[in-house]
Amino acid sequence: MRSARTRWIYAFALLVGLAISAFFVDNYIKESALHALPYGFKKFSFSESLPACARWKDHMPANRAPATYHLYIEARKLWRSKIEWQLIHEESTKILTDVRKAADLGDWGARALMAHFYLEGLGPLESNEVLKPDPYKAVEFARMAAKEMQPWGLYDLGVAHEHGYGGAHYDVDLAWAYYLKAAQLGSPEAQMALAGAYAGEGRLSDEKIMLECAYQQGHGPAAYRLGIKARIRKEYPTAFNIYQQGVKFGSQECASALWLLFDGDGSWPSSNEEEKSSLKLLGIVADSERGRRYREISEALQINPDLKLSKLDEVLPLPPAQLPPWTGVASAIEPESNAPPTY
C-alpha cells in the first residue's frame, strides 16, 4: 500500500496537472475568441466575388444635429486653414476643444477626426502641441463606429489589426475581414485596399473595378490611380478627364499632374518620345497660364485637401476650351449651402 506521503504527492501532482491543463485550455479559448471573426464577417478570399459598389453615405446616420455639426466643421476648417506646424497654440487648443465637444455630443465626423488626432497627435511642435498620440483612444473611437457598422470605423479598425496597435491585436486575416466588410459598406479607403490586393495578384480588371467604386464616390486617390492607368494604356483624353475630376474631388496629386503637363512643353517630365508625340498630336502644348492655375490649386490642396472644386470646369476647362478670367482658387469652389447636414 502507498504511504500517506506518497498519496499526498500523487494528489498534489494531479492538482497541478489539472491547473496547468485548465490554464492552457483557458488561454486557448481566449486566443481563439481573440482571433474569431465578428458575427456577419467573413475572411477575405480571392476566390470570392468582388463586393458590389456600395456608397459609404448610404450606411451613415441620415441626419446630424446642425449645431453640433457646425461646431465640428468650423473647427475642422481652422485645422485645415494652415499647415499644422503653422497653427498657434490658441488655435490648436480651440480645434481640440470644439472637436472633442462635438464628438462627445455624438457627431460621427468629429469622432473620426478625434480618432485621427489620437493616432497622430495634434500640434507637431512644442509651441503648439495640445494632444500627444494615444493609439488606444484612437482605436476606442474606431470600435465605437465599427459597432454601429460605420464604414470609416470598420476600415480604421482593420488598419489597427493589420499593424497591431492600440489594443487591437496583430491579425492580418481579421484586418482583411474588416477591410472586406468596410468595402461592402462603401468605404472608399477599403475599396482602394482591395484594389491593391487584386493588383498584387495580377487581376488588373478587378483592381480597376474597385478603383472605379471609390472614384464614383469622389475619392481623389482613386482618380489619381485611374488617371495613371489610363496614361499607361495611352488613353490620354481619358487620363485628362479623370485627372480633372480628381482635382474637383480635392486631389492634390491630380492637380500636380495637370500642372506639370501644361507648365512644361506640353508633356510630363517623365514622358518618353512616343508619349510626347502622342500628346502633340492631341494638340496638347505648353500653356503657362493653365499651368499656373493648376499650380495654385495644387498648393491650396496641399494645405487643405477638404476643398471640393465643383466649379472647376467653369474657370479652368480642359483644352481646346479657351480660359475665362481667373480670380483665384476660390472661384472654382461652390459656395457653401446653409441646408442642414444630411450625412
C-alpha positions in Angstrom: 0.0 0.0 0.0 1.1 3.6 -0.7 2.1 5.7 2.2 0.1 8.8 3.1 3.1 10.9 1.9 3.0 9.1 -1.5 -0.7 9.6 -1.9 -0.3 13.3 -1.0 2.4 13.7 -3.6 0.2 12.0 -6.3 -2.8 14.1 -5.4 -0.7 17.3 -5.5 0.7 16.3 -8.8 -2.8 15.6 -10.1 -4.0 19.0 -9.0 -1.0 20.8 -10.5 -1.6 18.9 -13.8 -5.3 19.9 -13.8 -4.4 23.5 -13.1 -1.9 23.6 -15.9 -4.4 22.0 -18.3 -7.0 24.4 -17.3 -4.6 27.3 -17.8 -3.8 26.2 -21.3 -7.4 25.4 -22.2 -8.5 28.8 -20.9 -5.8 30.6 -22.8 -6.6 28.5 -25.9 -10.3 29.6 -25.7 -9.3 33.2 -25.1 -6.8 33.1 -28.0 -9.4 31.5 -30.3 -12.0 34.1 -29.3 -9.5 36.8 -29.8 -8.9 35.8 -33.4 -12.5 34.9 -34.2 -14.3 36.9 -36.9 -17.2 39.0 -35.6 -20.7 37.8 -36.5 -21.6 38.5 -40.1 -18.0 38.9 -41.2 -16.0 36.6 -43.4 -12.4 36.1 -44.4 -11.3 38.0 -47.5 -10.7 35.5 -50.3 -9.6 35.9 -53.9 -11.9 33.1 -54.8 -15.0 35.1 -53.7 -16.8 37.5 -56.0 -16.0 41.2 -55.7 -18.1 43.3 -53.4 -20.7 45.5 -55.1 -20.0 49.2 -55.5 -21.7 50.4 -52.3 -21.7 54.1 -51.2 -20.5 54.9 -47.7 -23.1 57.7 -47.3 -25.9 55.1 -47.5 -24.5 53.5 -44.3 -24.1 56.6 -42.2 -26.7 58.4 -39.9 -29.2 60.0 -42.2 -29.2 63.3 -40.2 -26.8 65.2 -38.0 -27.6 67.8 -35.3 -26.9 71.1 -37.1 -25.4 72.9 -34.1 -23.0 70.1 -33.3 -22.1 69.6 -36.9 -21.4 73.4 -37.2 -19.1 73.2 -34.1 -17.2 70.4 -35.7 -16.9 71.8 -39.2 -15.8 75.2 -38.1 -13.0 73.6 -36.0 -12.1 71.4 -39.0 -11.9 74.5 -41.2 -9.5 76.1 -38.8 -7.4 73.0 -38.7 -7.2 72.9 -42.5 -6.5 76.6 -42.8 -2.8 76.2 -42.4 -0.1 73.5 -42.4 -0.4 72.1 -38.9 3.0 73.3 -37.7 1.8 76.9 -38.5 -1.0 76.8 -36.0 -0.5 78.8 -32.9 -1.2 77.2 -29.5 -4.5 79.0 -29.1 -5.7 77.7 -32.5 -4.7 74.1 -31.7 -6.5 74.4 -28.3 -9.7 75.7 -29.9 -9.7 73.0 -32.6 -9.2 70.2 -30.0 -11.8 71.7 -27.6 -14.5 72.0 -30.2 -13.9 68.7 -32.0 -13.9 66.9 -28.7 -17.1 68.5 -27.6 -18.8 67.7 -30.9 -17.5 64.1 -30.6 -18.9 63.9 -27.0 -22.3 65.1 -28.5 -22.2 62.2 -30.9 -21.2 63.8 -34.3 -19.6 61.0 -36.3 -17.3 63.3 -38.2 -15.9 64.7 -35.0 -15.4 61.2 -33.7 -13.5 60.3 -36.8 -11.3 63.4 -36.5 -10.7 62.7 -32.8 -9.5 59.2 -33.8 -7.1 60.8 -36.2 -5.9 63.3 -33.6 -5.3 60.5 -31.1 -3.4 58.5 -33.7 -1.2 61.3 -34.9 -1.3 63.8 -32.1 -2.3 67.5 -32.6 0.3 70.1 -32.7 3.7 68.8 -34.1 5.8 71.5 -32.3 6.4 72.1 -28.6 4.9 75.5 -29.1 1.5 74.3 -30.4 1.2 70.7 -29.1 -2.1 70.1 -27.3 -2.5 66.3 -27.7 0.0 63.5 -27.7 -0.7 60.4 -29.7 -2.7 57.7 -27.9 -3.4 54.8 -30.2 -5.6 53.1 -27.6 -8.0 56.0 -27.6 -7.9 56.2 -31.4 -9.0 52.5 -31.5 -11.7 53.2 -28.9 -13.3 55.6 -31.4 -12.9 53.2 -34.3 -14.5 50.4 -32.2 -17.4 52.7 -31.4 -18.0 53.4 -35.1 -17.5 49.8 -36.1 -20.1 48.7 -33.6 -22.5 50.9 -35.4 -21.3 49.5 -38.7 -20.0 52.8 -39.9 -17.6 52.2 -42.8 -14.8 54.5 -41.7 -14.7 52.8 -38.3 -14.5 49.3 -39.8 -11.7 50.4 -42.1 -9.8 52.1 -39.2 -10.2 49.0 -37.1 -8.8 46.9 -39.9 -5.7 49.1 -40.1 -5.2 48.8 -36.3 -5.4 45.0 -36.6 -3.1 44.9 -39.6 -0.4 46.8 -37.7 -1.3 45.6 -34.1 -1.7 48.9 -32.3 -4.0 50.5 -29.7 -5.0 47.2 -28.1 -6.1 45.7 -31.5 -4.0 42.5 -31.6 -2.0 41.8 -34.7 -4.1 39.7 -37.0 -3.9 40.1 -40.8 -6.8 37.8 -41.5 -9.0 39.8 -39.1 -7.8 43.1 -40.6 -8.8 42.0 -44.1 -12.1 40.8 -42.9 -12.7 44.3 -41.6 -11.5 45.8 -44.9 -13.9 43.5 -46.8 -16.8 44.5 -44.6 -15.9 48.2 -44.9 -15.7 47.9 -48.7 -19.1 46.1 -48.8 -20.5 49.1 -47.0 -18.8 51.6 -49.3 -15.6 52.7 -47.6 -13.5 54.2 -50.5 -10.3 53.6 -48.5 -11.3 49.9 -48.1 -12.2 49.7 -51.8 -8.7 51.1 -52.5 -7.2 48.4 -50.2 -9.0 45.7 -52.1 -7.9 47.2 -55.4 -4.3 47.0 -54.3 -4.8 43.3 -53.3 -6.2 42.4 -56.6 -3.4 44.2 -58.4 -0.9 42.2 -56.4 -2.5 39.1 -57.8 -2.3 40.4 -61.3 -6.1 40.8 -61.5 -6.0 44.2 -63.1 -9.6 44.2 -64.3 -10.8 43.6 -60.7 -8.4 46.3 -59.5 -10.0 48.7 -61.9 -13.5 47.8 -60.8 -12.7 48.5 -57.2 -10.9 51.8 -58.1 -13.9 52.9 -60.0 -16.1 52.1 -57.0 -14.1 54.6 -55.0 -13.8 57.1 -57.9 -17.6 57.2 -58.3 -17.8 58.4 -54.7 -15.5 61.3 -55.4 -12.3 59.8 -53.9 -9.3 61.7 -55.1 -6.6 59.0 -54.6 -8.7 56.7 -56.8 -8.9 59.3 -59.5 -5.1 59.7 -59.5 -4.5 55.9 -59.8 -7.1 55.6 -62.6 -5.5 58.5 -64.4 -2.1 56.8 -64.2 -3.6 53.6 -65.5 -5.2 55.4 -68.4 -1.9 57.1 -69.2 -0.1 53.7 -69.2 -2.7 52.4 -71.7 -2.0 55.6 -73.8 -5.7 56.7 -73.3 -4.6 60.3 -72.9 -8.0 62.0 -73.3 -9.4 59.7 -70.6 -6.5 60.4 -68.4 -7.0 64.2 -68.7 -10.7 63.9 -67.8 -10.1 61.6 -64.8 -7.4 64.0 -63.5 -9.7 66.9 -64.0 -12.4 65.1 -62.0 -9.8 64.2 -59.4 -9.0 67.9 -59.0 -12.7 68.6 -58.3 -12.6 65.9 -55.6 -9.7 67.6 -53.9 -6.8 65.5 -55.2 -3.5 67.4 -54.9 -1.8 64.7 -57.0 -4.2 65.1 -59.9 -3.7 68.9 -59.8 0.0 68.4 -59.8 -0.2 66.1 -62.8 -2.0 68.7 -64.9 0.2 71.5 -63.6 3.3 69.6 -64.7 1.7 68.7 -68.1 0.9 72.3 -69.1 3.8 74.1 -67.3 6.5 72.3 -69.3 6.5 71.7 -73.0 3.0 70.0 -73.2 4.2 66.7 -71.8 5.1 65.3 -68.4 8.7 65.3 -67.1 8.7 61.5 -67.3 7.3 61.3 -70.8 9.3 59.4 -73.4 9.4 60.4 -77.0 6.5 58.3 -78.0 4.3 59.8 -75.4 5.4 63.3 -76.3 4.5 62.7 -79.9 1.1 61.3 -79.0 0.3 64.4 -76.8 1.4 66.7 -79.5 -0.9 65.0 -82.0 -3.8 65.6 -79.5 -3.0 69.3 -79.5 -1.5 69.4 -76.0 1.0 72.2 -75.9 2.8 74.3 -73.3 0.3 76.7 -71.6 1.9 78.7 -68.8 -1.4 80.2 -67.7 -3.1 76.8 -67.4 -0.1 75.5 -65.6 -0.1 78.4 -63.2 -3.7 77.9 -62.3 -3.2 74.2 -61.6 -0.1 75.0 -59.6 -2.2 77.4 -57.4 -4.8 74.7 -56.9 -2.2 72.1 -56.1 -0.6 74.3 -53.5 -4.0 75.1 -52.0 -4.9 71.4 -51.8 -1.6 70.6 -50.1 -2.8 72.7 -47.2 -6.5 71.9 -47.4 -7.4 68.6 -49.0 -11.0 69.1 -47.9 -11.5 71.6 -50.7 -14.1 70.5 -53.3 -13.7 72.4 -56.6 -17.0 71.7 -58.2 -16.9 74.8 -60.4 -13.5 73.9 -61.9 -14.8 73.5 -65.4 -16.2 77.0 -65.4 -12.9 78.7 -64.6 -10.3 76.1 -65.8 -11.7 74.0 -68.6 -9.6 71.4 -70.4 -8.2 72.3 -73.9 -9.3 73.1 -76.5 -11.6 75.4 -74.5 -10.4 78.9 -74.0 -9.6 80.1 -70.5 -12.0 82.5 -68.9 -10.8 85.2 -66.4 -9.3 83.8 -63.2 -9.7 85.3 -59.8 -8.0 82.5 -57.8 -8.8 79.1 -56.4 -11.9 80.3 -54.6 -13.6 80.9 -57.9 -13.6 77.1 -58.5 -15.3 76.3 -55.2 -19.1 76.1 -54.9 -20.4 78.4 -52.2 -21.4 76.6 -49.0 -25.0 75.6 -48.6 -26.9 76.7 -45.5 -29.1 73.5 -45.6 -28.8 71.1 -42.6 -26.2 68.4 -43.0 -27.7 65.1 -44.2 -24.9 62.5 -43.7 
